[in-house]
Amino acid sequence: MKRNYFLLTIILYIIQHTTHSQIQGVWHSNFEVAGKSLLMDLDVQGIGRDGSIIVSIPDQPQLKPQTMEEFALFSDSLWFNWKMLGLTYSAKLHGDSLVGTMKQAGLAWSAIFYKKVMIAKEVKGKIQDPKGPFPYMTREIQVKTDKKTTLSGTLILPEKEKAAQFPLVILVSGSGAQDRDCEILGHRSFWVLADHLGRNGIASFRYDDRGVGKSSGKFNEATQTDFANDLLFIINKLKKEFPKAKLFIYGHSEGGMTALRAAVQTKYLTGIIEAASVGNSGKEVLIEQQYLIPKASGYSEEESLWNQRFYKAGAEIALRSTTNDFSKQYNAWLNSCWDSIPQKLLDGANQKELTEQMSAFFNNAWAREFLAFESQAYLSQLDLPFLIINGSKDIQVPAQANQASFRTAMSKASLEKSTFYLLEGANHLFQQCKECNLSEYATLEQSIDPQVMQWVTSWILAQL
């Protein structure tokens, strides 16, 4: 019996040791998510809390390998939470591969890792991605804004606009680090729009945000003031090169706020298109969307209202606090109501973690400028025609409240020559939606409703 037991122990040890060896090492994956092909590597060492998981993304070398602080590592499975990106992965060993599910921002997808090195797969574009031949010229333009920042973008110039006077639209993207195509979850709406404009005789310039694509600088350190200054440099550059061009701005979402900040500092603009943008204030939009977004994602009325309370408190504290005391004040507010917060909404986060999340969002110069932004302060100074377009199903910048605010905030001169459109059934990206929540953006084939492009085109030509 002892011999048999000893033999069984050896066999179990060999099995466990073999399994341990299998899960350890460097794993490679290539998966498609939200219209993009992504390479990812996992360096797995050890077992349990003595082990480690290091995640790297080979095709994004600017993002250094990250050691996971939250993880579980067993002989045949693993789990980790990449807190910085809000990304989780759970997987089990199946033969020579790790098979599991990755989740981020309401999306979930299958991700399989192998020991062999992977190469990026070609991803089929969206149905509206432009296809040649192209009846216009394109040119790369660089705009130097300061010693550390140079913006790069694409100029589309139709052949007939070799003449002295022509319309030229600057496309300005919304919140977050965006490239010149405003690529969001596989959709390249600015490229689609610019191509449509070019085919209808309208020039355009779209650019990478600072620190994105071919533009230098640091996006994470920039404020709304910085973005407006970037736009002013672009306006001046284009006006100098094309002095008789009629300049327009198409600002999507926060890009419309950037447009207003810049517009009051220049006399070179012929008109502004505010696309799904803010007519009231940054604070009002944020508070309203933080109820609508979770509600559209299936959270209860109570949970959605509590989520709104988190952000309402954060906004109010950010506007009255300094960088040094935001966390203290927000944590004190959480103390006063912690036992009442629905557990589903917390999703396992403790008070310290929630305070850190809110501090990361609110406790910076960009957030304070966003919250303090009042459209009326800029609109009242302008005597320009505006085209205001909103989607009726937009849960990020609600249409009704913001269109009403644009009407009341504009100068009388602007209001008399401005046009308002409401696109029925469309979300924040101007896609015809079904569920109309954030996770649906990636699954819809439409990048931007053709009606929006037609409205923009007709309105610009009517201003000439």
TIPALO-321522 format. One record per residue (C-alpha): x, y, z. Coordinates in steps of 0.2 Angstrom, whole numbers, plus 2048, in hexadecimal, padded with zeros to 3 digits. Each point is the difference from the previous one (the first is absolute). Last residue first. Example, Ala and Ser with C-alpha at 12.3 -4.5 7.8 and 13.67 -1.06 7.14 Angstrom:
8447FB824
7FA7EF803
This chain:
796993705
7F57FC80F
7F47F47F5
80F7F57FC
8047FD812
7ED7FC804
7FF7F47F1
80F7F6805
7FC7FF813
7EE7FB7FD
8067F37F3
80D7F980C
7F47FE80E
7F37F87F4
80E7F37FC
7FF7F9812
8127FE807
80A7F0803
7F27F37FC
8047EE803
7FA800812
8097F480C
80D80D806
7F480D805
7F57F4809
80A7FF810
7FB813803
7EE7FD800
7F38047F2
7F87EE801
7FC8027ED
80A80E7F9
80180B7F0
811806802
803813803
80F7FD80B
7F680680F
7F17F47FC
7F38027F1
7EE7FB800
7FA8117FA
80D80C7FA
7FC811807
80580F7F6
802813804
80580E7F4
808810804
7FD8117F8
7F480980C
8087F780F
8118087FC
7FA812800
7F57FD810
8107FA809
7FF7EE804
7FD7F9812
7ED7FE7FF
8007F67EF
8107F6805
7F87FC811
7F17F87F8
80B7F67F4
8097FA810
7F17FB80A
7F77F77F2
80F7F77F8
8087F780F
8138007FF
8067EF806
7EF7F77FF
7FD8057ED
7F07F87FA
7F980F7F7
8118037F8
805813800
80580C7F2
802813802
8068097F1
806812805
8018107F7
80C80D809
7FE80F80A
8097FA810
802808811
7F07F8808
8057EF7F9
81080080B
7FA803811
7EF7F77FC
80A7F07FD
8057FF813
80F7F6803
8047FE813
7FE7ED800
80C7FE7F0
80D80D808
8007F6810
8027EF7F7
80E8067F6
80A80780F
8007F0809
7F67F880F
7F17FB7F8
8037EF7F7
80F7F980A
7F8807810
7F07F77FC
8097EF7FE
80B80380F
7F180480B
7F87F07F9
80F7F6805
801807811
7ED7FC803
8017EE7FB
7FD7FA7EE
7F77EF7FE
7F48067F2
7FC810809
7F08017F6
7FA7EF804
803804812
7F380D800
80680F80B
7F7803810
80E7FB80C
80C80C7F8
7F6810802
80980B80C
8107F87FE
7FF8027ED
7FF813803
8107FF80B
8097F77F3
7FC80D7F3
80680E80B
8117F7804
8027FB7EE
7FE8127FA
80B80880D
8118027F8
7FA8047EE
7F580E807
7EE7FF804
7F080A7FB
7FE7FB7EE
8067EE803
7F47FE80F
7F18047F5
8057F57F2
8047F180B
7F0802809
7F68007F0
80B7F27F9
7FC7F480F
7EE806801
7FE7FB7ED
8067EF804
7F37FF80E
7F28057F5
8057F27F4
8007F480E
7EF805806
7F88007EF
8087EF7FD
80F7FD7F4
7FC7F87EF
80D8097F5
7F480E7FB
7FE805813
8137FF802
80280D7F2
7F180B804
804804813
8138057FD
7FB8097F0
7F580D80A
80E80480C
80E8017F2
7F580B7F5
7FB80C80E
813802806
8068037EE
7F380E7FE
7F18047F5
8017FE7ED
80D7F2800
8037F67F0
7F87F27F6
8078097F0
802813802
8048067EE
808811800
80080E7F3
80B80D7F6
80F80080C
80F80B7FE
7FC80D80E
8097F680E
8007FF813
7ED7FE803
8007F17F4
80E7F7809
7F67FD810
7F17FC7F6
8087F37F5
8087F780F
7EE7FF807
7FB7F87EF
80E7F4801
7F97FB811
7F27F77F5
8058017EE
8078117FA
7FE8047ED
8098117FE
7FE80B7F0
80D80A7F7
7FC8097F0
8108007F6
8078117F9
8107FF80A
8047EE7FC
8127FD808
7FE80E80D
7EE7FB804
8057EE801
80E80480D
7F680C80A
7F17F4802
80C7F2804
80980B80E
7EE804806
7FC7EE801
80F7FC80B
7FC80F80B
7EE7F8803
8087EF804
80C80980D
7F1809808
7F77F0801
80E7F980A
80F7F67FB
80B7F580C
7F97EF7FA
8028057ED
813803801
8088077F1
8047FA7EF
7F37FC7F2
8037F27F4
7F47F4809
7FA808810
80A80B80C
7F780F7FB
7F07FC7F7
8027F97EF
7F980B7F2
7F28037F4
80080D7F3
7F28027F3
7FD8077EE
7EE8007FA
7FC7FB7ED
7F37F3803
80C7F17FF
80B80980C
7F280280D
7FC7ED7FF
8127FB802
80180C80F
7F07F8808
8067EE7FE
812805806
7F880980F
7F57F1804
80D7F3801
7F77F2809
80A7F2807
7FC803812
8038137FF
80B8067F2
7FF8137FF
8087FF7EF
80E80C806
8047F680F
7F7803811
806801812
7F080180A
7F180C7FF
7FB8077EF
8088027EF
8028107F6
7FE8007ED
8068107F7
7F58047F1
8068097F1
7F48097F4
8088087F0
8078107F9
8108017F7
7FD7F27F3
80A7F0802
7F07FC808
7FA7F77F0
80C7F2803
7F97FC811
80C80380F
8007F380E
80D80680E
8067F280B
807803812
80F80280B
80180B80F
811805807
803802812
80F80280B
8078117FB
7EF8077FD
7F17FF7F4
8097FA7F0
7F37FB7F3
8047F17F4
7F77FD7F0
7FF7F07F6
7F78027EF
7F27F87F8
7F98047EE
7EF7FD7FA
7F57F57F6
8047F080A
8007EF7F6
7FF7F980D
7F67F980F
7FB80A80F
7FB7F6810
7ED7FF801
7FF7ED801
80C7FF80E
8127F97FD
8057EE800
80E7FC80C
8107FA7FA
8087F580D
80E80580B
80E7F3802
8017F380E
80F7F9809
7FE7EE805
7FC7FC813
7ED8027FC
7F380C807
7ED7FF7FC
7F5810802
7ED7FF7FF
7F7810801
7F680B80D
7FC8127FE
7F880B80E
80F80B802
80D7F1800
7FE7ED801
80C7F27FB
7FA7EE7FF
80A7F0801
80A7F37F7
8137FE805
8087F47F3
80A7F07FF
7F37F4807
7F280B806
80680A80F
7F380B807
7FD8137FE
7F9810809
8058117F9
7FB811807
8028127F9
7FC810808
80F8087F7
80A805810
7F87F380A
8077F17F6
7F67F3809
8077EE7FF
7FB7EE800
8097F07FE
7FD7ED7FD
8087EF801
80E80180D
7F880F808
8028137FF
7F480D806
8038127FC
7FF812806
81180A800
8037FB7EE
8128047FA
7FF80C7F1
80B7FF7F1
8038127FA
7F38097F4
80A80A7F4
8047EF7F7
7EE7FE7FA
8017F27F4
8087F580D
7F280280D
8077FA811
7F97F780F
80B7FA80F
7F87F280B
8097FB810
8017F280C
803800813
7ED803802
7FC7F07F8
80B7F77F3
8118067F8
80380A7F0
7F48057F2
80680D7F3
7F08047F6
8018077EF
7F380A7F6
7FE8047ED
7F080A7FB
7F68007F0
7F380D800
7EE8017FC
7FA801812
80A7F0804
80A7F57F6
80C7F4808
8137FC7FF
8077F780E
8117FB807
8057F7810
811801809
8047F380D
7F77F780E
7F07F87FD
8087F07F9
80D7FF80D
7F380080E
7F77F27F7
80F7F57FF
804804812
7EE7FB805
8017F07F6
8117FB806
7FB804812
7F07F57FE
80A7F27F9
80D80180E
7F280080D
7F87F17F8
8107F7800
802804813
7EF7FA803
8037F07F6
8107FD80A
7F8803810
7F27F47FC
